[in-house]
Amino acid sequence: MRHVSAADYHDIAKPESPRLSPDGEQVAFVRKVPTDDESYEATIYLVPADGSDEPRRFTVDEGVDSQPRWSPSGDRLAFVSTRGEDDDRPQLWVVPRDGGEAQQVTEVPGGVSAPAWSPDGSRIAFVQATTEDEREAELDLSIADEEEYERETPDPRVVDRLVYRQLARYIDGTRGHVYVADVESGEIERLTDGDYDHSSPSWSDETTLYYTSKRTEDPDDNVYVDVFAYDTEAGKEEHVLQTTGWGTGLAVAGDGRVVYARTPEDRTSMRQTDLELFDPDSEETTTLTADIDRTVGAVGFQWDPDEEFVYFVTPDEGDYVCRRVDDGGTAVEVVAGDGHITDISAGDEAVVYAKSEWDHPGDVFVSVGGDETRLTELNADYLADLDVGEPEELRFESDDGVEVQGWVLTPPEFDDSQTYPLAVEIHGGPHAMWSTSGTMWHEFQTLAARGYVVFWSNPRGSTGYGEAFEMAIERDWGSVTMTDVMAGAELVAERDYVDAENAFVTGGSFGGFMTGWIVGHTDFFRGAVAQRGVYDLSSFYGSTDAFKLVEWDFGAKPWDEPEFLWEQSPVAHAANATTPTLVVHSDNDFRVPVNNGEMFYLFLKKNGVDTRLIRYPREGHELSRSGEPGHVVDRIERIARWFDGYSDHHDVPPALERGDDGLSAGEDGDDADGDEE
């Protein structure tokens, strides 16, 4: 059988945004797959909800489609797409369910996101990021009469906000505002204005639209989120409630009951997010998820059609499960699980979702009364002759007596009489959770296919194990997490088939922080790859869009406790490192700006450590998950190639001596799959 390789990323299709039609008969979803080294194809497919037929492509292969949304009657499907444009501004389109030409509804400069149908199906609300000048000139309503309208890049760029760049781009004076488009006429009305961002439009009835906005004195520096109701007939806005959290979605019932997320204001990044319900008639608030010690996704929760239950996703000990709760918060139950669930769509007693598992990278499923049906097999041809390994779950005790969950994946054609090198992976966050699938499926399977025993875990600080577990790394990211990671790594290294002298480590974001921390505190590993990591907490604080993470997790600011934050930073211990360490970063990473990678690389280089800095142009913090396909492949190949060069089990020189040998993009890339072993 064939083994997984890094270049296989080009062949892997993934589902996004499944949506169940109002009659419960059809599921619309986006199928996304790389087309070349720089781009993806993303088109909408339909599949019967009873699994009676194969999926069929519903939209043409032009541009990138996303966010399919059924009209209330189910006769039309709205979606967002870049088709018909020479740039990447997504516009709103509507297409009849029974086929035909799609109608373009908007032509706006800021693109369209978060489309939401009005209950009568006549209008669609959406969010668009626009500048004050565009709003004053009403260019935000349409640029159809403007030839090749382009926003001018500020020169110089004048910054007045604490957060002025996000998601690999500069904000440049834009604010997210709520708009409503008439589907038939294409007429667009802006409902909000001002120097504040708005999000999560959600209708209650035909004339009342709810949305969120942060309108405090400095919304970049606090977690207060206001919920408003807008009367589209009267043109008036009413404040409904205030919640706290870095971001929150809405699910509004027809009678005005509002479900929203709340995360405690104190130590927000480490606390559980709950769902609350506000009843405008009684003016009472109920915490729907008070009985479960699990955090809830701040967006993506939704009412069922009868508005009796709210569906949502939570991390739960290595799975991402779909739960539902009644409107009184009296009973929470799991309705779908056993894998990594992402997007959900609730119907009458049915819930549709995208899910990946250890043996596949993602498909669309439906669960009715707990009975699950798989609706797609998007990668059937790819998986047909592929040797995919099943991870082994571990529950092990850390040095402090805390139980930690992890997994071990062995190479294809595994022989326990042989010995293999060990690759340890550490997740980002730090408040995140890994499963046996999700976005890491391909990377884990690729490293195993190259001959590594792969180990990953959810150390303290991870979500999915309760709030106390998540808060255990307060003011101490490094030593607590390292204790847990090393307890698992050393336990696996004791196995007869693992060569403990050939162990390697890698991780991204917080995992990059931990990789840097570990090489400064132990020589257990023979090689390391630190990716998009936080290496200096003070410089991170001063350059990121997430500076609150330092305030919340460490309870500190650089000018108050500079020595403490320095000692808690990997760069403070870089002089102790001897492990050959590759540093990987992206030029447009505005979550962890590249100066952190540059600093760590320079410290290692000055101290005589084998190192190299790899910088990816055009990429941001999401490189490993949604970067250009060629870069995604190159990153995985460079990780494996760095490990191979210091492994006794791979007969190749160190990457520093190999040029482009072993890379798909290199002249000698034929051996990129590891055939040189």
PARODO-429788 format. One record per residue (C-alpha): x, y, z. Coordinates in steps of 0.02 Angstrom, whole numbers. Layout:
+--------+--------+--------+
!      u !      v !      w !
+--------+--------+--------+
!      X !      Y !      Z !
...
+--------+--------+--------+
//
This chain:
+--------+--------+--------+
!      u !      v !      w !
+--------+--------+--------+
!      0 !      0 !      0 !
!     51 !    180 !    -28 !
!    109 !    288 !    116 !
!     54 !    465 !    159 !
!    172 !    601 !     98 !
!    182 !    788 !    123 !
!    138 !    818 !    -60 !
!    -26 !    725 !    -33 !
!    -96 !    887 !     35 !
!   -136 !    932 !   -146 !
!   -255 !    783 !   -156 !
!   -351 !    805 !      7 !
!   -526 !    878 !     -1 !
!   -610 !    945 !    154 !
!   -791 !    994 !    192 !
!   -841 !   1161 !    264 !
!  -1004 !   1246 !    319 !
!  -1132 !   1105 !    300 !
!  -1310 !   1172 !    305 !
!  -1469 !   1069 !    315 !
!  -1614 !   1130 !    207 !
!  -1773 !   1185 !    298 !
!  -1867 !   1031 !    237 !
!  -1727 !    920 !    301 !
!  -1699 !    839 !    132 !
!  -1538 !    916 !     67 !
!  -1370 !    966 !    140 !
!  -1267 !   1103 !     59 !
!  -1082 !   1109 !     97 !
!   -920 !   1178 !     29 !
!   -791 !   1059 !    -41 !
!   -617 !   1136 !    -32 !
!   -464 !   1061 !   -116 !
!   -297 !   1134 !   -176 !
!   -285 !   1169 !   -362 !
!   -101 !   1217 !   -372 !
!     39 !   1281 !   -261 !
!    -48 !   1446 !   -229 !
!   -236 !   1422 !   -230 !
!   -388 !   1317 !   -184 !
!   -547 !   1266 !   -270 !
!   -698 !   1291 !   -157 !
!   -868 !   1249 !   -229 !
!  -1038 !   1209 !   -155 !
!  -1107 !   1032 !   -164 !
!  -1277 !    960 !   -121 !
!  -1307 !    788 !    -47 !
!  -1471 !    705 !      9 !
!  -1487 !    708 !    198 !
!  -1541 !    526 !    202 !
!  -1382 !    470 !    114 !
!  -1480 !    399 !    -33 !
!  -1368 !    472 !   -168 !
!  -1193 !    539 !   -201 !
!  -1150 !    723 !   -179 !
!  -1165 !    831 !   -335 !
!  -1080 !    994 !   -374 !
!  -1203 !   1137 !   -364 !
!  -1099 !   1292 !   -407 !
!   -977 !   1319 !   -548 !
!   -790 !   1310 !   -522 !
!   -755 !   1496 !   -527 !
!   -682 !   1590 !   -381 !
!   -694 !   1530 !   -202 !
!   -867 !   1494 !   -130 !
!   -907 !   1495 !     56 !
!  -1046 !   1514 !    186 !
!  -1195 !   1431 !    100 !
!  -1360 !   1482 !    181 !
!  -1533 !   1413 !    137 !
!  -1678 !   1534 !    120 !
!  -1816 !   1507 !    251 !
!  -1926 !   1422 !    121 !
!  -1780 !   1319 !     56 !
!  -1808 !   1370 !   -125 !
!  -1646 !   1469 !   -139 !
!  -1469 !   1459 !    -77 !
!  -1365 !   1613 !    -35 !
!  -1177 !   1602 !    -33 !
!  -1022 !   1711 !    -34 !
!   -901 !   1699 !   -180 !
!   -755 !   1786 !   -265 !
!   -818 !   1733 !   -437 !
!   -823 !   1866 !   -569 !
!   -691 !   1974 !   -484 !
!   -508 !   1998 !   -520 !
!   -473 !   2024 !   -335 !
!   -517 !   1931 !   -176 !
!   -670 !   2032 !   -124 !
!   -808 !   1904 !    -90 !
!   -983 !   1956 !   -142 !
!  -1157 !   1892 !   -102 !
!  -1244 !   1777 !   -227 !
!  -1411 !   1686 !   -231 !
!  -1454 !   1533 !   -336 !
!  -1619 !   1438 !   -354 !
!  -1622 !   1267 !   -271 !
!  -1681 !   1183 !   -430 !
!  -1534 !   1255 !   -526 !
!  -1508 !   1398 !   -645 !
!  -1398 !   1550 !   -651 !
!  -1337 !   1624 !   -488 !
!  -1385 !   1806 !   -459 !
!  -1254 !   1925 !   -392 !
!  -1334 !   2029 !   -255 !
!  -1190 !   2141 !   -200 !
!  -1042 !   2231 !   -274 !
!   -964 !   2312 !   -122 !
!   -784 !   2363 !    -85 !
!   -763 !   2277 !     83 !
!   -825 !   2104 !     38 !
!   -966 !   2007 !    122 !
!   -968 !   1895 !    274 !
!  -1095 !   1819 !    395 !
!  -1248 !   1819 !    278 !
!  -1416 !   1795 !    366 !
!  -1586 !   1779 !    281 !
!  -1735 !   1876 !    348 !
!  -1879 !   1761 !    402 !
!  -1984 !   1809 !    249 !
!  -1841 !   1774 !    129 !
!  -1843 !   1947 !     52 !
!  -1681 !   2016 !    126 !
!  -1509 !   1959 !    180 !
!  -1409 !   2043 !    316 !
!  -1220 !   2038 !    308 !
!  -1063 !   2118 !    378 !
!   -941 !   2222 !    275 !
!   -780 !   2307 !    330 !
!   -778 !   2484 !    261 !
!   -688 !   2648 !    285 !
!   -766 !   2810 !    343 !
!   -733 !   2889 !    173 !
!   -823 !   2747 !     84 !
!   -973 !   2765 !    198 !
!   -981 !   2954 !    176 !
!   -976 !   2935 !    -14 !
!  -1096 !   2786 !     -5 !
!   -970 !   2683 !   -100 !
!   -998 !   2550 !     32 !
!  -1170 !   2520 !    -44 !
!  -1105 !   2484 !   -219 !
!   -952 !   2512 !   -327 !
!  -1040 !   2448 !   -483 !
!  -1021 !   2618 !   -567 !
!   -839 !   2637 !   -516 !
!   -713 !   2565 !   -638 !
!   -592 !   2448 !   -549 !
!   -616 !   2530 !   -380 !
!   -465 !   2501 !   -268 !
!   -432 !   2561 !    -92 !
!   -273 !   2659 !    -80 !
!   -142 !   2587 !     34 !
!   -101 !   2721 !    164 !
!     69 !   2800 !    138 !
!    122 !   2831 !    272 !
!     16 !   2713 !    376 !
!    -49 !   2812 !    526 !
!    -96 !   2703 !    674 !
!   -213 !   2758 !    814 !
!   -279 !   2589 !    874 !
!   -202 !   2459 !    989 !
!   -254 !   2324 !    866 !
!   -221 !   2385 !    690 !
!   -182 !   2223 !    597 !
!   -259 !   2050 !    601 !
!   -268 !   1892 !    496 !
!   -116 !   1935 !    390 !
!   -183 !   2106 !    340 !
!   -187 !   2285 !    401 !
!   -355 !   2353 !    455 !
!   -316 !   2526 !    383 !
!   -462 !   2619 !    456 !
!   -598 !   2494 !    413 !
!   -738 !   2445 !    531 !
!   -861 !   2301 !    515 !
!  -1038 !   2365 !    490 !
!  -1206 !   2282 !    467 !
!  -1297 !   2296 !    300 !
!  -1460 !   2229 !    231 !
!  -1481 !   2185 !     46 !
!  -1648 !   2167 !    -42 !
!  -1629 !   2006 !   -139 !
!  -1741 !   2054 !   -286 !
!  -1689 !   2235 !   -314 !
!  -1511 !   2224 !   -249 !
!  -1540 !   2383 !   -149 !
!  -1425 !   2391 !      2 !
!  -1451 !   2484 !    165 !
!  -1321 !   2513 !    300 !
!  -1391 !   2494 !    476 !
!  -1240 !   2542 !    580 !
!  -1105 !   2674 !    575 !
!   -966 !   2745 !    680 !
!   -793 !   2695 !    739 !
!   -844 !   2526 !    808 !
!   -849 !   2350 !    739 !
!  -1010 !   2249 !    723 !
!  -1037 !   2064 !    695 !
!  -1155 !   1914 !    706 !
!  -1315 !   1980 !    623 !
!  -1462 !   1870 !    672 !
!  -1648 !   1899 !    636 !
!  -1787 !   1868 !    762 !
!  -1934 !   1919 !    654 !
!  -1957 !   2002 !    484 !
!  -1917 !   2175 !    546 !
!  -1797 !   2148 !    693 !
!  -1614 !   2113 !    670 !
!  -1493 !   2080 !    813 !
!  -1304 !   2103 !    809 !
!  -1156 !   2127 !    924 !
!  -1036 !   2273 !    942 !
!   -897 !   2327 !   1058 !
!   -934 !   2510 !   1095 !
!   -832 !   2542 !   1250 !
!   -704 !   2682 !   1261 !
!   -566 !   2571 !   1192 !
!   -642 !   2410 !   1123 !
!   -469 !   2341 !   1082 !
!   -425 !   2339 !   1266 !
!   -573 !   2255 !   1351 !
!   -694 !   2110 !   1333 !
!   -863 !   2199 !   1343 !
!   -979 !   2152 !   1201 !
!  -1149 !   2235 !   1179 !
!  -1300 !   2157 !   1095 !
!  -1418 !   2270 !    999 !
!  -1587 !   2248 !    915 !
!  -1623 !   2353 !    760 !
!  -1801 !   2390 !    704 !
!  -1785 !   2397 !    514 !
!  -1956 !   2481 !    494 !
!  -1926 !   2619 !    620 !
!  -1739 !   2631 !    586 !
!  -1703 !   2627 !    772 !
!  -1576 !   2532 !    874 !
!  -1605 !   2467 !   1051 !
!  -1475 !   2404 !   1173 !
!  -1524 !   2231 !   1236 !
!  -1384 !   2168 !   1348 !
!  -1198 !   2165 !   1379 !
!  -1089 !   2011 !   1392 !
!   -902 !   1979 !   1407 !
!   -784 !   1882 !   1295 !
!   -656 !   1914 !   1160 !
!   -792 !   1879 !   1032 !
!   -968 !   1811 !   1035 !
!  -1100 !   1751 !    915 !
!  -1289 !   1757 !    930 !
!  -1435 !   1638 !    909 !
!  -1601 !   1732 !    916 !
!  -1772 !   1649 !    925 !
!  -1926 !   1719 !    839 !
!  -1994 !   1782 !   1005 !
!  -1836 !   1878 !   1044 !
!  -1750 !   1756 !   1161 !
!  -1565 !   1782 !   1136 !
!  -1430 !   1651 !   1161 !
!  -1254 !   1720 !   1173 !
!  -1082 !   1671 !   1239 !
!  -1007 !   1736 !   1401 !
!   -829 !   1714 !   1463 !
!   -784 !   1786 !   1634 !
!   -694 !   1952 !   1626 !
!   -557 !   1896 !   1746 !
!   -421 !   1788 !   1666 !
!   -531 !   1775 !   1511 !
!   -411 !   1671 !   1405 !
!   -406 !   1530 !   1534 !
!   -590 !   1525 !   1580 !
!   -733 !   1421 !   1514 !
!   -857 !   1501 !   1394 !
!  -1040 !   1470 !   1436 !
!  -1200 !   1496 !   1338 !
!  -1328 !   1611 !   1416 !
!  -1508 !   1643 !   1367 !
!  -1594 !   1810 !   1393 !
!  -1784 !   1811 !   1392 !
!  -1848 !   1988 !   1353 !
!  -2021 !   1950 !   1422 !
!  -1963 !   1899 !   1595 !
!  -1798 !   1994 !   1583 !
!  -1717 !   1840 !   1659 !
!  -1549 !   1766 !   1610 !
!  -1514 !   1580 !   1617 !
!  -1343 !   1499 !   1601 !
!  -1382 !   1353 !   1488 !
!  -1216 !   1263 !   1508 !
!  -1192 !   1285 !   1695 !
!  -1196 !   1097 !   1724 !
!  -1049 !   1051 !   1611 !
!   -867 !   1090 !   1646 !
!   -826 !   1116 !   1463 !
!   -797 !   1272 !   1362 !
!   -914 !   1316 !   1219 !
!   -864 !   1389 !   1052 !
!   -901 !   1575 !   1056 !
!   -985 !   1564 !    885 !
!  -1076 !   1429 !    786 !
!  -1212 !   1383 !    912 !
!  -1391 !   1384 !    848 !
!  -1574 !   1350 !    887 !
!  -1664 !   1200 !    815 !
!  -1811 !   1244 !    699 !
!  -1938 !   1229 !    842 !
!  -1829 !   1342 !    951 !
!  -1834 !   1221 !   1096 !
!  -1652 !   1167 !   1097 !
!  -1485 !   1252 !   1066 !
!  -1348 !   1152 !    980 !
!  -1163 !   1186 !   1007 !
!   -989 !   1106 !   1000 !
!   -870 !   1078 !   1145 !
!   -696 !   1000 !   1159 !
!   -708 !    844 !   1267 !
!   -555 !    737 !   1308 !
!   -489 !    716 !   1133 !
!   -654 !    732 !   1040 !
!   -751 !    884 !    980 !
!   -931 !    836 !   1015 !
!  -1098 !    913 !    971 !
!  -1213 !    942 !   1119 !
!  -1386 !   1015 !   1139 !
!  -1472 !   1096 !   1287 !
!  -1655 !   1138 !   1315 !
!  -1706 !   1319 !   1331 !
!  -1714 !   1305 !   1520 !
!  -1539 !   1238 !   1538 !
!  -1605 !   1086 !   1632 !
!  -1528 !    949 !   1523 !
!  -1371 !    946 !   1416 !
!  -1343 !    793 !   1307 !
!  -1216 !    737 !   1178 !
!  -1300 !    710 !   1010 !
!  -1145 !    672 !    905 !
!   -964 !    635 !    944 !
!   -824 !    508 !    917 !
!   -714 !    621 !    813 !
!   -671 !    801 !    776 !
!   -832 !    895 !    737 !
!   -822 !   1072 !    670 !
!   -971 !   1156 !    584 !
!  -1147 !   1103 !    633 !
!  -1323 !   1132 !    567 !
!  -1476 !   1086 !    669 !
!  -1642 !   1023 !    601 !
!  -1794 !    935 !    673 !
!  -1716 !    798 !    780 !
!  -1568 !    796 !    659 !
!  -1400 !    880 !    660 !
!  -1280 !    890 !    513 !
!  -1096 !    917 !    540 !
!   -922 !    908 !    465 !
!   -811 !    782 !    554 !
!   -639 !    706 !    535 !
!   -580 !    546 !    618 !
!   -417 !    450 !    629 !
!   -451 !    361 !    464 !
!   -507 !    510 !    358 !
!   -472 !    697 !    350 !
!   -654 !    754 !    343 !
!   -830 !    716 !    282 !
!  -1011 !    769 !    307 !
!  -1120 !    670 !    428 !
!  -1298 !    676 !    494 !
!  -1358 !    611 !    661 !
!  -1541 !    575 !    698 !
!  -1583 !    515 !    872 !
!  -1402 !    467 !    898 !
!  -1394 !    361 !    738 !
!  -1256 !    428 !    626 !
!  -1253 !    420 !    437 !
!  -1102 !    467 !    333 !
!  -1159 !    572 !    186 !
!   -995 !    594 !     93 !
!   -831 !    508 !     58 !
!   -737 !    653 !    -15 !
!   -569 !    566 !    -12 !
!   -622 !    390 !    -57 !
!   -505 !    378 !   -208 !
!   -360 !    453 !   -113 !
!   -383 !    337 !     37 !
!   -417 !    179 !    -65 !
!   -238 !    116 !    -71 !
!   -167 !    219 !     72 !
!    -90 !    146 !    229 !
!   -167 !    253 !    367 !
!   -116 !    213 !    544 !
!   -235 !    210 !    693 !
!   -168 !    306 !    844 !
!   -159 !    222 !   1013 !
!   -232 !    321 !   1157 !
!   -128 !    345 !   1315 !
!   -180 !    404 !   1487 !
!    -24 !    440 !   1586 !
!     21 !    524 !   1749 !
!    127 !    680 !   1750 !
!    256 !    711 !   1886 !
!    127 !    808 !   1985 !
!      5 !    662 !   1987 !
!   -108 !    740 !   1854 !
!   -181 !    626 !   1722 !
!   -142 !    680 !   1544 !
!   -213 !    612 !   1382 !
!   -103 !    577 !   1232 !
!    -85 !    469 !   1077 !
!     49 !    366 !    990 !
!     52 !    335 !    803 !
!    173 !    204 !    736 !
!    244 !    194 !    559 !
!    162 !     91 !    421 !
!    214 !    -92 !    417 !
!    262 !    -71 !    599 !
!    373 !   -207 !    673 !
!    392 !   -202 !    861 !
!    556 !   -297 !    848 !
!    632 !   -146 !    761 !
!    672 !     25 !    833 !
!    609 !    192 !    770 !
!    646 !    376 !    805 !
!    519 !    477 !    904 !
!    434 !    638 !    848 !
!    344 !    737 !    984 !
!    214 !    866 !    930 !
!    151 !   1006 !   1045 !
!    -10 !   1101 !   1009 !
!    -37 !   1289 !   1004 !
!   -157 !   1395 !   1101 !
!   -107 !   1364 !   1237 !
!   -292 !   1342 !   1272 !
!   -334 !   1222 !   1132 !
!   -354 !   1035 !   1115 !
!   -289 !    904 !    994 !
!   -382 !    751 !    936 !
!   -332 !    606 !    825 !
!   -386 !    702 !    671 !
!   -429 !    884 !    635 !
!   -303 !    995 !    548 !
!   -155 !    887 !    606 !
!   -213 !    725 !    523 !
!   -102 !    746 !    371 !
!     54 !    801 !    466 !
!     45 !    662 !    595 !
!     18 !    529 !    461 !
!    159 !    600 !    354 !
!    286 !    594 !    495 !
!    234 !    415 !    537 !
!    252 !    367 !    354 !
!    429 !    435 !    357 !
!    473 !    312 !    493 !
!    437 !    408 !    653 !
!    338 !    355 !    804 !
!    231 !    510 !    830 !
!    173 !    564 !   1002 !
!     56 !    708 !   1044 !
!    -42 !    754 !   1199 !
!   -154 !    880 !   1283 !
!    -50 !    944 !   1430 !
!   -116 !   1056 !   1566 !
!   -180 !   1219 !   1494 !
!   -278 !   1125 !   1361 !
!   -466 !   1142 !   1342 !
!   -581 !    992 !   1352 !
!   -535 !    935 !   1528 !
!   -617 !   1066 !   1638 !
!   -576 !   1242 !   1694 !
!   -454 !   1193 !   1831 !
!   -351 !   1094 !   1705 !
!   -351 !   1243 !   1587 !
!   -298 !   1367 !   1722 !
!   -157 !   1257 !   1788 !
!    -27 !   1352 !   1683 !
!    -70 !   1523 !   1755 !
!     91 !   1626 !   1759 !
!    190 !   1473 !   1705 !
!    175 !   1416 !   1525 !
!    345 !   1334 !   1517 !
!    382 !   1222 !   1666 !
!    206 !   1154 !   1694 !
!    177 !   1110 !   1512 !
!    353 !   1040 !   1493 !
!    324 !    927 !   1643 !
!    171 !    852 !   1559 !
!    245 !    840 !   1383 !
!    406 !    762 !   1444 !
!    314 !    639 !   1557 !
!    225 !    572 !   1404 !
!    376 !    580 !   1289 !
!    487 !    488 !   1413 !
!    352 !    357 !   1443 !
!    340 !    323 !   1255 !
!    529 !    325 !   1239 !
!    539 !    181 !   1363 !
!    454 !     65 !   1239 !
!    570 !    -63 !   1163 !
!    532 !     -9 !    985 !
!    572 !    176 !   1018 !
!    752 !    236 !   1002 !
!    761 !    360 !   1146 !
!    926 !    427 !   1079 !
!    836 !    486 !    922 !
!    694 !    594 !    985 !
!    634 !    754 !    900 !
!    510 !    891 !    945 !
!    406 !   1021 !    855 !
!    256 !   1134 !    881 !
!    175 !   1293 !    820 !
!    122 !   1455 !    906 !
!    115 !   1405 !   1091 !
!    190 !   1241 !   1029 !
!    331 !   1345 !    957 !
!    351 !   1430 !   1126 !
!    361 !   1259 !   1208 !
!    486 !   1194 !   1079 !
!    596 !   1345 !   1117 !
!    572 !   1322 !   1303 !
!    615 !   1137 !   1296 !
!    777 !   1155 !   1197 !
!    832 !   1284 !   1326 !
!    799 !   1165 !   1471 !
!    846 !    990 !   1411 !
!    955 !    901 !   1283 !
!    833 !    754 !   1273 !
!    794 !    792 !   1091 !
!    916 !    772 !    948 !
!    828 !    900 !    838 !
!    687 !   1026 !    850 !
!    577 !   1133 !    737 !
!    503 !   1288 !    819 !
!    359 !   1361 !    718 !
!    274 !   1533 !    729 !
!    317 !   1536 !    913 !
!    306 !   1663 !   1053 !
!    488 !   1671 !   1110 !
!    492 !   1838 !   1201 !
!    334 !   1882 !   1297 !
!    369 !   2068 !   1307 !
!    403 !   2093 !   1122 !
!    254 !   1981 !   1083 !
!    147 !   2091 !   1195 !
!    205 !   2246 !   1102 !
!    174 !   2183 !    926 !
!     28 !   2060 !    928 !
!   -160 !   2081 !    907 !
!   -179 !   1968 !   1060 !
!    -82 !   2063 !   1193 !
!   -223 !   2026 !   1316 !
!   -164 !   1845 !   1318 !
!    -10 !   1899 !   1417 !
!   -114 !   2003 !   1537 !
!   -237 !   1861 !   1565 !
!   -123 !   1708 !   1570 !
!     21 !   1789 !   1664 !
!    -71 !   1927 !   1757 !
!     72 !   2042 !   1707 !
!    121 !   2186 !   1595 !
!    299 !   2213 !   1533 !
!    325 !   2377 !   1626 !
!    262 !   2303 !   1790 !
!    357 !   2138 !   1790 !
!    491 !   2144 !   1655 !
!    610 !   2022 !   1741 !
!    471 !   1896 !   1772 !
!    412 !   1898 !   1590 !
!    592 !   1883 !   1531 !
!    621 !   1728 !   1638 !
!    459 !   1654 !   1571 !
!    519 !   1677 !   1391 !
!    615 !   1546 !   1288 !
!    743 !   1675 !   1228 !
!    801 !   1699 !   1408 !
!    862 !   1520 !   1405 !
!    921 !   1509 !   1225 !
!   1104 !   1517 !   1279 !
!   1080 !   1347 !   1362 !
!   1018 !   1266 !   1201 !
!   1123 !   1140 !   1107 !
!    985 !   1053 !   1008 !
!    990 !   1088 !    820 !
!    834 !   1196 !    796 !
!    747 !   1251 !    637 !
!    645 !   1411 !    658 !
!    491 !   1431 !    546 !
!    388 !   1591 !    533 !
!    276 !   1687 !    412 !
!    307 !   1863 !    352 !
!    126 !   1919 !    380 !
!     98 !   1832 !    546 !
!     12 !   1968 !    646 !
!    -38 !   1854 !    789 !
!    144 !   1813 !    828 !
!    243 !   1938 !    723 !
!    401 !   1878 !    640 !
!    514 !   1980 !    754 !
!    492 !   1840 !    882 !
!    558 !   1711 !    759 !
!    701 !   1825 !    707 !
!    751 !   1853 !    888 !
!    751 !   1669 !    933 !
!    848 !   1623 !    776 !
!    980 !   1757 !    808 !
!   1003 !   1702 !    990 !
!   1027 !   1521 !    935 !
!   1145 !   1570 !    795 !
!   1252 !   1680 !    908 !
!   1267 !   1538 !   1032 !
!   1331 !   1413 !    904 !
!   1174 !   1307 !    885 !
!   1139 !   1226 !    716 !
!    992 !   1330 !    657 !
!    907 !   1407 !    506 !
!    763 !   1530 !    487 !
!    628 !   1491 !    359 !
!    511 !   1636 !    317 !
!    357 !   1614 !    210 !
!    302 !   1766 !    109 !
!    117 !   1811 !     98 !
!     75 !   1693 !    243 !
!      1 !   1729 !    413 !
!    -21 !   1633 !    574 !
!   -136 !   1505 !    489 !
!     -3 !   1441 !    369 !
!    -13 !   1260 !    429 !
!   -202 !   1258 !    416 !
!   -247 !   1365 !    266 !
!    -89 !   1432 !    187 !
!    -44 !   1420 !      4 !
!    -39 !   1233 !    -36 !
!    142 !   1240 !    -94 !
!    193 !   1320 !     70 !
!     94 !   1195 !    173 !
!    184 !   1052 !     87 !
!    354 !   1137 !     98 !
!    334 !   1166 !    285 !
!    297 !    983 !    322 !
!    440 !    926 !    211 !
!    561 !   1043 !    299 !
!    508 !    977 !    470 !
!    538 !    797 !    417 !
!    698 !    842 !    324 !
!    768 !    931 !    479 !
!    729 !    780 !    587 !
!    799 !    659 !    456 !
!    965 !    749 !    451 !
!    999 !    716 !    636 !
!    921 !    543 !    642 !
!   1026 !    384 !    644 !
!    881 !    300 !    554 !
!    889 !    409 !    398 !
!   1043 !    402 !    289 !
!   1046 !    585 !    238 !
!   1155 !    733 !    290 !
!   1085 !    876 !    395 !
!    969 !    996 !    304 !
!   1101 !   1132 !    320 !
!   1207 !   1031 !    198 !
!   1071 !    974 !     77 !
!   1021 !   1128 !    -22 !
!    848 !   1095 !    -94 !
!    871 !    907 !    -94 !
!    719 !    823 !    -17 !
!    597 !    964 !    -57 !
!    456 !    954 !   -184 !
!    502 !   1127 !   -246 !
!    685 !   1081 !   -262 !
!    774 !   1016 !   -415 !
!    795 !    846 !   -333 !
!    624 !    838 !   -255 !
!    587 !    660 !   -313 !
!    644 !    594 !   -144 !
!    533 !    713 !    -45 !
!    423 !    570 !     11 !
!    565 !    490 !    103 !
!    618 !    360 !    -26 !
!    799 !    400 !     11 !
!    782 !    310 !    177 !
+--------+--------+--------+
//
